[in-house]
Amino acid sequence: MSRGFPNDVATALAQQHVAIVTFAKLEFPSGTVYVHNSIGTYTWGSQDWLGVGDLGSISQVQEGLDVSPYSITLTLSGLDATISGAALTEDYYLHPVTVYLGVLEADDTLIADPTQIWAGFMDQMNVTVGADGGDAIELVAESELSNFNRSLNLMYTNVAQQEKSSGDLFFNFMHKVEGAKIKWGAPTSGNNFNYETDPDETGEGDTR
C-alpha cells in the first residue's frame, strides 16, 4: 500500500486510524473537472478540487500480478450541471481519467500532494434520475492496460503504411507477393524458387 507514497504519507497510512480522501480528474472535451469525495475545497497542483456530492463514491482500485485491464466505477452527482451536461451531450469516450489518493492531518489539511493511484479512460456513463439514492451518474472507466486489447484497425497495405510512415516502402510490393505460387526446391536457374504473377498484371501470365 505504501509504494510510491512520500515517507510522511506512508507513515500515516501505517497507523491504525487514518483519514484519506480520493481525488478524480475527469478530462471532458469541454474542460477538465476536478472533484473529490470529501467536504469543501482542497487546493493542490495549482487546481481547486471540489467536494460535496461531485464525487460520491469510487469502486475499489485493483491491481494484481497479472497484466489485466482493471476498471473502476465513479459515482458522480447528477445535480452538478457541469458533469450532467458533459454526460448527456459530449463525446467523452476514451477521454482521460486520473485518480489520486490523499491523506489528511487531524485538522483536515493534506499531509502532502495526493499520489496518483490509477489512470485510464472514460468508457460509459449510466444516468439515473429520481432513484433511491437521488440523481446520479455512474462513470465506468477502463485502465490504460485496456489499450493492449483494443484493435488499432490498421491494414497491412502500402496505403496504410504511408499514412503512418510516409516514404516507407515496406509494403510497396505486397500486391506482387499476394497470390504468388512458391515452388520450394524446384529446379530453376539461379535460385530455388519462383512464382507466377497475375495474368492481368503482366499480360502474359509468365513464370519468373
Secondary structure as UniProt FT lines:
FT   TURN            3..4
FT   HELIX           7..13
FT   STRAND          19..28
FT   TURN            29..30
FT   STRAND          31..36
FT   STRAND          41..44
FT   TURN            45..46
FT   STRAND          47..50
FT   STRAND          55..58
FT   STRAND          71..77
FT   TURN            78..79
FT   HELIX           81..89
FT   TURN            93..94
FT   STRAND          96..104
FT   TURN            106..107
FT   STRAND          115..128
FT   TURN            132..133
FT   STRAND          136..143
FT   HELIX           144..149
FT   HELIX           158..164
FT   TURN            166..167
FT   TURN            170..173
FT   HELIX           174..177
FT   TURN            178..179
FT   TURN            184..185
FT   HELIX           199..202
//
